Amino acid sequence: MSGSLRIAVLILCLFIGFETEAKAYTDPGTGALIWQMVAAGFVGAMFYFRRLRVFVSGFLKKNDDKE
């Protein structure tokens, strides 16, 4: 096992081994906010990859016209 992986596993084991009670509160809107962020990220990625696909296909078509 590499050194950095060994350190990561050790840290993970320490986090699991020294578990404490979480004193935190999440209101009911937190779940909706998380879903909204996931949906916005998905839609944003779709637009980004669509634009990238159009750019690449236009670039390839332009190069085919030159030959």
C-alpha positions as CSV (number, residue, x, y, z in Angstrom):
1,M,0.0,0.0,0.0
2,S,1.4,3.4,-0.8
3,G,2.1,5.9,1.9
4,S,-0.7,8.4,1.1
5,L,-3.3,5.6,0.9
6,R,-2.1,4.2,4.2
7,I,-2.4,7.6,5.9
8,A,-5.9,8.0,4.4
9,V,-7.0,4.6,5.8
10,L,-5.5,5.4,9.2
11,I,-7.4,8.7,9.4
12,L,-10.6,7.0,8.3
13,C,-10.2,4.4,11.0
14,L,-9.5,7.1,13.6
15,F,-12.7,9.0,12.6
16,I,-14.7,5.8,12.9
17,G,-13.1,4.7,16.1
18,F,-13.6,8.0,18.0
19,E,-17.2,8.6,17.1
20,T,-19.0,11.2,19.1
21,E,-22.6,12.4,19.2
22,A,-23.3,15.1,16.7
23,K,-24.9,18.2,18.2
24,A,-26.3,19.7,15.0
25,Y,-29.7,20.6,13.7
26,T,-31.0,20.5,10.2
27,D,-34.3,22.0,9.4
28,P,-36.8,20.3,7.0
29,G,-35.7,22.5,4.1
30,T,-32.2,21.1,4.1
31,G,-33.2,18.1,2.1
32,A,-34.9,20.2,-0.5
33,L,-31.9,22.4,-0.8
34,I,-29.6,19.5,-1.4
35,W,-31.9,18.1,-4.1
36,Q,-32.1,21.6,-5.7
37,M,-28.3,21.8,-5.8
38,V,-28.0,18.3,-7.3
39,A,-30.6,19.2,-10.0
40,A,-29.0,22.5,-10.8
41,G,-25.6,20.8,-11.1
42,F,-27.1,18.1,-13.4
43,V,-28.8,20.7,-15.6
44,G,-25.7,22.8,-15.7
45,A,-23.6,19.8,-16.7
46,M,-26.0,19.0,-19.5
47,F,-25.8,22.5,-21.0
48,Y,-22.0,22.5,-20.7
49,F,-21.6,19.1,-22.4
50,R,-24.1,20.1,-25.1
51,R,-22.2,23.3,-25.8
52,L,-18.9,21.3,-25.9
53,R,-20.5,18.8,-28.3
54,V,-21.7,21.5,-30.6
55,F,-18.3,23.2,-30.5
56,V,-16.4,20.0,-31.3
57,S,-18.8,19.0,-34.1
58,G,-18.6,22.5,-35.6
59,F,-14.8,22.4,-35.4
60,L,-14.6,18.9,-37.1
61,K,-17.1,20.0,-39.8
62,K,-15.0,23.1,-40.5
63,N,-11.9,21.0,-40.8
64,D,-13.7,18.6,-43.2
65,D,-14.7,21.6,-45.4
66,K,-11.1,22.7,-45.7
67,E,-9.9,19.4,-47.2
